[in-house]
Amino acid sequence: MQYKIFDAHCDTALKIYSHNKSLLKNSFNVSIDKLSNYKKATYTMAVFNDGTLKMDDVFAIIKKIKNEKINNPDIKIIFAIEGLGNTLDFEICHLEGLKNEGVKFISLTHNDDNFLCGGIKNNKIGLTDFGKETLKKMADFDFVLDLSHISDAGFFEAEAFYKKRICATHSNSRIICHHNRNLTDEMFLKIKERNGVCGINLYPVFLADTYLEKETTSFDAIRHIEHFLSLGGENNIGIGADFDGIDLYPMDIKNSADLYILFDNMLKLNYSEDIINKISYQNYENMLNFE
């Protein structure tokens, strides 16, 4: 079966920019040539900020990717900001520029506390006053708030505060793998209530508590899918593989060209094509009102 895919999170953009490589063909996890076997592919290029980037860098990374000549109508690139509050000189006025550049998703942090909110390293810190001001302006521009990486306190505070669309682009189930980067059932259900989507992350550390003793595979990812489905999440599960942002991989999926293996294995387990299509691309497309 030839699949359509929507991957809501990869960190390839920063690697392309930092190493001055091309998105068309490279040795990274994601490239246009690796997507050519899919019926349709949408990839979200997240601009990851570890705290060293300024806003000029963020815009330069986006523009480098936008300047690539893809020449394939079945491959679409969209943008996200990962860790907005890690940006050294961020001001609320920058949000308009991000909207104009086509950014769809924004997360406030990448694990650490910053001037917008707490990260998962300190789960008791929520939103700052500046974080609330930022969310108000984000709502004016209709950004999707990505709740991956935020602290537990920040998750619930931001979910209650932000009235536009929310999601968790690359977060798994904390019931299946007990890492605090993953979502509790309560978190998943909050996103489900808001018609949001949670992207299954392929990082072995977030897939299985036993990743050090036993190699993970796509079947470990399916365990997270099964759990979210048991919570009624048929319309709320997608893919956020985290390619080019991880240094360990499931044994059977090493890059974006291999994503089909996950869906092939779901077919082998008698998942319907309707469910697979929802997870592989439809749920994220529906959330973003894609044609």
C-alpha distance (Angstrom), angle and dihedral (degrees) to the residues before:
residue distance angle dihedral
M1 . . .
Q2 3.79 . .
Y3 3.81 110.7 .
K4 3.75 138.5 -149.2
I5 3.80 110.8 -140.3
F6 3.79 138.2 -165.4
D7 3.79 114.5 -171.1
A8 3.80 109.3 -169.2
H9 3.80 97.0 -164.0
C10 3.78 139.8 35.1
D11 3.81 131.2 142.2
T12 3.79 96.2 -144.9
A13 3.81 96.4 115.0
L14 3.80 94.8 70.1
K15 3.81 91.3 47.8
I16 3.81 91.3 50.1
Y17 3.79 89.9 50.7
S18 3.81 98.2 41.2
H19 3.81 94.7 47.6
N20 3.83 95.3 35.1
K21 3.79 92.1 -125.1
S22 3.80 132.4 146.0
L23 3.77 126.2 -103.6
L24 3.80 88.6 -145.3
K25 3.80 94.5 70.5
N26 3.79 129.2 -2.8
S27 3.80 144.2 131.8
F28 3.80 93.7 -101.7
N29 3.81 125.9 103.2
V30 3.80 93.9 -97.2
S31 3.79 128.9 46.0
I32 3.77 134.9 141.2
D33 3.80 93.0 -109.3
K34 3.82 90.1 55.6
L35 3.81 89.3 56.8
S36 3.79 96.9 50.4
N37 3.81 95.1 96.7
Y38 3.80 94.2 60.3
K39 3.77 121.0 93.4
K40 3.79 87.8 -130.9
A41 3.81 132.3 -8.4
T42 3.79 133.2 -166.5
Y43 3.79 116.5 -174.0
T44 3.78 125.8 -169.8
M45 3.78 111.0 -145.0
A46 3.79 106.4 -154.2
V47 3.78 116.8 -158.6
F48 3.80 99.1 -137.8
N49 3.78 116.0 -154.1
D50 3.79 119.4 -164.3
G51 3.80 91.1 -177.7
T52 3.80 98.7 -83.1
L53 3.81 100.5 88.5
K54 3.79 127.2 92.1
M55 3.79 123.5 -154.9
D56 3.81 91.8 -99.0
D57 3.81 87.6 58.6
V58 3.80 91.2 49.9
F59 3.80 92.2 52.8
A60 3.82 91.6 44.6
I61 3.82 91.3 54.0
I62 3.80 91.8 50.8
K63 3.79 92.3 47.8
K64 3.80 92.9 50.1
I65 3.80 90.4 55.8
K66 3.81 92.5 44.1
N67 3.81 90.0 53.5
E68 3.81 92.0 60.7
K69 3.82 112.0 109.5
I70 3.79 101.4 -132.3
N71 3.83 97.2 169.7
N72 3.79 93.2 -171.9
P73 3.81 116.8 108.4
D74 3.80 90.7 -161.4
I75 3.81 93.4 62.2
K76 3.79 118.7 72.3
I77 3.81 128.7 -176.7
I78 3.80 122.5 -157.2
F79 3.80 130.1 173.9
A80 3.78 140.8 -122.3
I81 3.78 135.7 -179.9
E82 3.79 114.9 -133.1
G83 3.79 112.9 -161.3
L84 3.81 102.9 4.7
G85 3.80 90.5 177.6
N86 3.80 91.0 56.1
T87 3.81 89.9 66.5
L88 3.79 108.1 109.4
D89 3.80 98.7 -138.3
F90 3.82 103.9 23.1
E91 3.79 116.3 154.0
I92 3.79 127.3 176.8
C93 3.81 90.4 -112.1
H94 3.83 88.4 68.4
L95 3.82 91.3 69.7
E96 3.80 92.4 77.4
G97 3.80 90.5 56.6
L98 3.79 91.3 49.4
K99 3.79 90.3 51.5
N100 3.80 90.7 49.5
E101 3.82 90.2 51.9
G102 3.81 90.8 56.3
V103 3.81 101.0 -103.7
K104 3.82 110.0 165.0
F105 3.83 105.9 174.3
I106 3.80 129.5 42.6
S107 3.80 127.6 -175.8
L108 3.78 119.1 -168.4
T109 3.79 99.4 -141.3
H110 3.77 146.3 9.5
N111 3.83 103.5 -136.2
D112 3.81 98.2 -61.9
D113 3.79 130.0 89.0
N114 3.79 112.8 -103.6
F115 3.79 139.5 165.1
L116 3.83 91.8 -73.0
C117 3.80 104.2 45.5
G118 3.77 149.2 -33.0
G119 3.78 122.9 -75.8
I120 3.78 132.1 -143.7
K121 3.80 91.6 -87.0
N122 3.81 87.6 71.2
N123 3.78 109.4 28.8
K124 3.81 95.1 -178.0
I125 3.82 97.2 65.9
G126 3.81 116.1 89.2
L127 3.79 133.1 178.1
T128 3.78 123.1 -28.1
D129 3.80 121.1 -138.9
F130 3.80 88.8 -104.2
G131 3.80 88.4 49.7
K132 3.79 89.8 57.2
E133 3.81 91.4 48.3
T134 3.80 89.1 50.6
L135 3.81 92.4 50.4
K136 3.80 90.8 50.9
K137 3.80 90.4 55.9
M138 3.81 92.4 42.0
A139 3.80 87.5 56.9
D140 3.80 90.3 54.0
F141 3.81 88.4 58.5
D142 3.83 93.1 41.6
F143 3.80 96.3 -124.0
V144 3.79 117.0 169.9
L145 3.80 108.3 -115.8
D146 3.80 110.4 -132.8
L147 3.81 110.2 -151.1
S148 3.80 96.2 -168.7
H149 3.84 114.0 123.1
I150 3.81 95.5 13.6
S151 3.81 121.1 126.2
D152 3.79 119.1 -97.3
A153 3.80 90.4 -110.7
G154 3.79 90.1 46.8
F155 3.80 91.6 49.8
F156 3.78 95.2 58.0
E157 3.80 94.2 39.0
A158 3.81 93.3 49.2
E159 3.81 93.0 44.0
A160 3.80 90.7 54.0
F161 3.80 93.8 42.8
Y162 3.81 101.5 44.3
K163 3.80 112.7 73.0
K164 3.81 99.3 -174.7
R165 3.81 127.5 74.6
I166 3.80 121.2 -43.2
C167 3.80 134.7 -171.9
A168 3.79 142.6 154.4
T169 3.78 103.1 -124.3
H170 3.81 97.4 -165.5
S171 3.80 112.7 14.1
N172 3.81 132.4 119.8
S173 3.81 135.5 -160.6
R174 3.80 118.6 -68.0
I175 3.80 89.0 -156.4
I176 3.82 91.2 62.6
C177 3.83 96.2 38.1
H178 3.78 116.5 20.5
H179 3.80 98.6 -142.3
N180 3.80 116.0 128.8
R181 3.81 89.9 -131.4
N182 3.79 86.0 71.3
L183 3.80 127.1 80.5
T184 3.77 126.6 -101.5
D185 3.79 116.1 -133.6
E186 3.80 88.4 -106.1
M187 3.80 90.2 56.0
F188 3.78 93.0 48.2
L189 3.79 91.3 49.1
K190 3.81 91.0 50.6
I191 3.81 89.1 54.9
K192 3.80 90.6 45.0
E193 3.82 91.2 51.8
R194 3.81 88.0 54.9
N195 3.83 93.0 49.0
G196 3.79 90.0 -113.1
V197 3.79 128.9 145.4
C198 3.82 133.0 -125.9
G199 3.80 117.1 -150.2
I200 3.79 118.6 -140.6
N201 3.81 109.3 -121.3
L202 3.82 117.5 -145.4
Y203 3.81 97.3 -155.1
P204 3.83 104.9 124.1
V205 3.81 91.8 -139.9
F206 3.81 87.9 63.6
L207 3.81 95.1 38.9
A208 3.80 104.0 58.5
D209 3.79 138.3 10.0
T210 3.81 86.8 -141.1
Y211 3.83 96.7 55.2
L212 3.83 91.5 120.9
E213 3.80 93.8 53.1
K214 3.79 99.6 37.0
E215 3.79 131.4 28.8
T216 3.77 113.6 -112.0
T217 3.80 123.8 -128.9
S218 3.77 137.8 -175.7
F219 3.80 87.2 -84.6
D220 3.81 88.0 69.6
A221 3.80 88.1 56.7
I222 3.80 88.7 50.4
R223 3.82 89.5 56.8
H224 3.81 88.2 62.1
I225 3.80 90.6 46.7
E226 3.80 90.2 50.5
H227 3.79 91.7 51.6
F228 3.79 94.1 49.1
L229 3.81 89.1 47.4
S230 3.81 88.9 53.2
L231 3.81 86.8 59.2
G232 3.80 90.7 55.9
G233 3.80 94.4 -98.5
E234 3.80 100.8 140.6
N235 3.81 90.3 127.1
N236 3.79 95.5 37.6
I237 3.81 106.0 59.7
G238 3.78 125.6 90.7
I239 3.79 140.4 145.6
G240 3.80 126.9 -80.4
A241 3.78 99.8 161.9
D242 3.84 96.6 176.1
F243 3.80 92.7 -138.6
D244 3.80 115.0 -179.2
G245 3.78 88.6 17.8
I246 3.80 96.1 74.3
D247 3.80 133.6 65.1
L248 3.81 98.3 -160.1
Y249 3.79 126.9 57.3
P250 3.78 140.0 -170.2
M251 3.78 109.8 -92.2
D252 3.82 92.9 -111.1
I253 3.82 102.1 37.9
K254 3.80 117.4 58.3
N255 3.81 102.5 154.2
S256 3.80 144.2 -3.4
A257 3.80 92.9 -74.9
D258 3.82 88.2 64.7
L259 3.81 98.5 54.1
Y260 3.79 90.8 99.3
I261 3.83 87.9 70.8
L262 3.80 90.3 69.4
F263 3.79 91.3 55.1
D264 3.80 93.5 42.0
N265 3.80 88.4 55.4
M266 3.78 90.9 49.1
L267 3.80 88.3 54.7
K268 3.81 89.5 51.1
L269 3.81 87.9 54.8
N270 3.82 89.4 53.6
Y271 3.78 97.9 -106.8
S272 3.78 108.1 158.4
E273 3.77 121.6 -110.4
D274 3.81 87.6 -119.5
I275 3.81 91.8 59.7
I276 3.80 92.3 43.8
N277 3.79 91.8 50.5
K278 3.79 91.1 50.4
I279 3.78 91.8 52.3
S280 3.79 97.6 38.8
Y281 3.81 95.5 52.5
Q282 3.81 120.0 -35.7
N283 3.80 100.9 79.7
Y284 3.79 94.1 55.0
E285 3.79 92.2 41.6
N286 3.79 90.4 51.5
M287 3.79 91.9 49.1
L288 3.80 90.5 52.4
N289 3.82 93.0 41.2
F290 3.80 92.6 -121.7
E291 3.79 117.9 176.1
